């Protein structure tokens, strides 16, 4: 049974209810993310399996002084026209339903990244709306018996559901999509944070607005393209797994790819407990990194663990063979360093 069927089983007993249920399907079916390896850098023409976008725009409001998210504008190649498709054979007693998607801003056809689903508009004996057909081509034609249907289109996290009534004549339906793409990377100063060391969570609305704070999608990697309905979103950028976190707002516009750069004020610190300065790190050492006020930032065990920390002052506590040692230290943005704590 598909995710669509599981979501709709029970409770959706009218076409209007089905349309309402389908509007939340994109939040359940998948993250709408194109992995980084399929997306070229901003300086080249975009040729991804999902985004025929034509421009880049947007600028965010940083959440804290010095923390920033910048989205420069980079022109991209225009989308390729849709390839013509042969008209299907329509048997007697059947009707052809041809569908296509376009950006609402400029009526540009969307050539890739679409998921079409056709449901009955009446529930079966179990209360579920039956999925009849689905297709991933840009402009499919469904051959169906006359009657009422609900056509659902998903484009990443953008989702549209439309009731359609088929009688005797063939029908053409256009779906206007108000959605764009978001691609994010992180930097410390002028240095790009390598992929795998930083991840992004995306939430609907501004970080300063009240309401639902569940993420739309999590652990987005550097270079991934996330397809989102037009609107404002806030990004939580996690550099490492300690306290190097930046929160920023950004706006996604229809038919545009927003290339966002999050700037972190942080550095990587390697912790070492040694008997003498420059000596070999002692194994089986338990570490705790604290703020000056005594709040725990990170706890880790190892001979020389690497911890990414936000700029600021800290205290490192090392425990080894029943003894405790400590040292205060400072993290300076972009200055990766080794911190030696003497076991004496």
Number of C-alpha atoms within 10 A of each C-alpha: 6 8 12 20 14 11 18 20 17 14 14 19 18 15 20 15 13 25 19 14 16 23 17 15 21 21 17 13 15 14 17 23 20 23 15 17 11 14 20 13 11 18 9 12 18 23 17 18 13 23 25 27 25 17 20 23 19 18 20 20 16 18 18 10 6 10 16 23 27 21 22 14 17 17 17 19 13 14 18 12 11 13 9 7 9 7 10 12 10 13 11 8 10 19 22 22 18 17 18 21 21 18 19 15 13 10 14 20 22 26 21 19 19 20 16 21 17 23 23 21 25 18 20 13 7 10 15 24 28 17 18 12 14 16 15 14 14 20 23 17 21 19 17 20 15 16 14 17 21 24 24 22 28 23 25 27 24 22 21 21 21 17 17 18 12 17 14 13 11 16 16 12 14 13 20 18 25 21 24 30 28 25 23 23 24 26 20 17 13 8 10 14 18 11 13 11 14 21 20 23 18 24 20 21 19 20 19 9 9 8 10 9 13 11 14 18 19 15 14 23 23 23 23 20 27 25 24 28 20 18 16 17 20 22 25 21 25 20 27 20 15 16 16 19 19 23 22 23 23 24 20 24 23 20 26 25 31 29 25 24 20 25 23 25 22 25 21 20 19 15 24 26 31 18 15 13 11 11 12 13 19 15 14 14 22 18 25 17 24 18 15 13 9 10 11 14 15 17 14 16 14 16 19 22 15 17 21 20 28 23 18 14 15 22 20 20 19 23 17 15 8 5 9 14 15 19 14 15 13 14 20 17 17 17 13 17 14 14 17 21 21 18 18 11
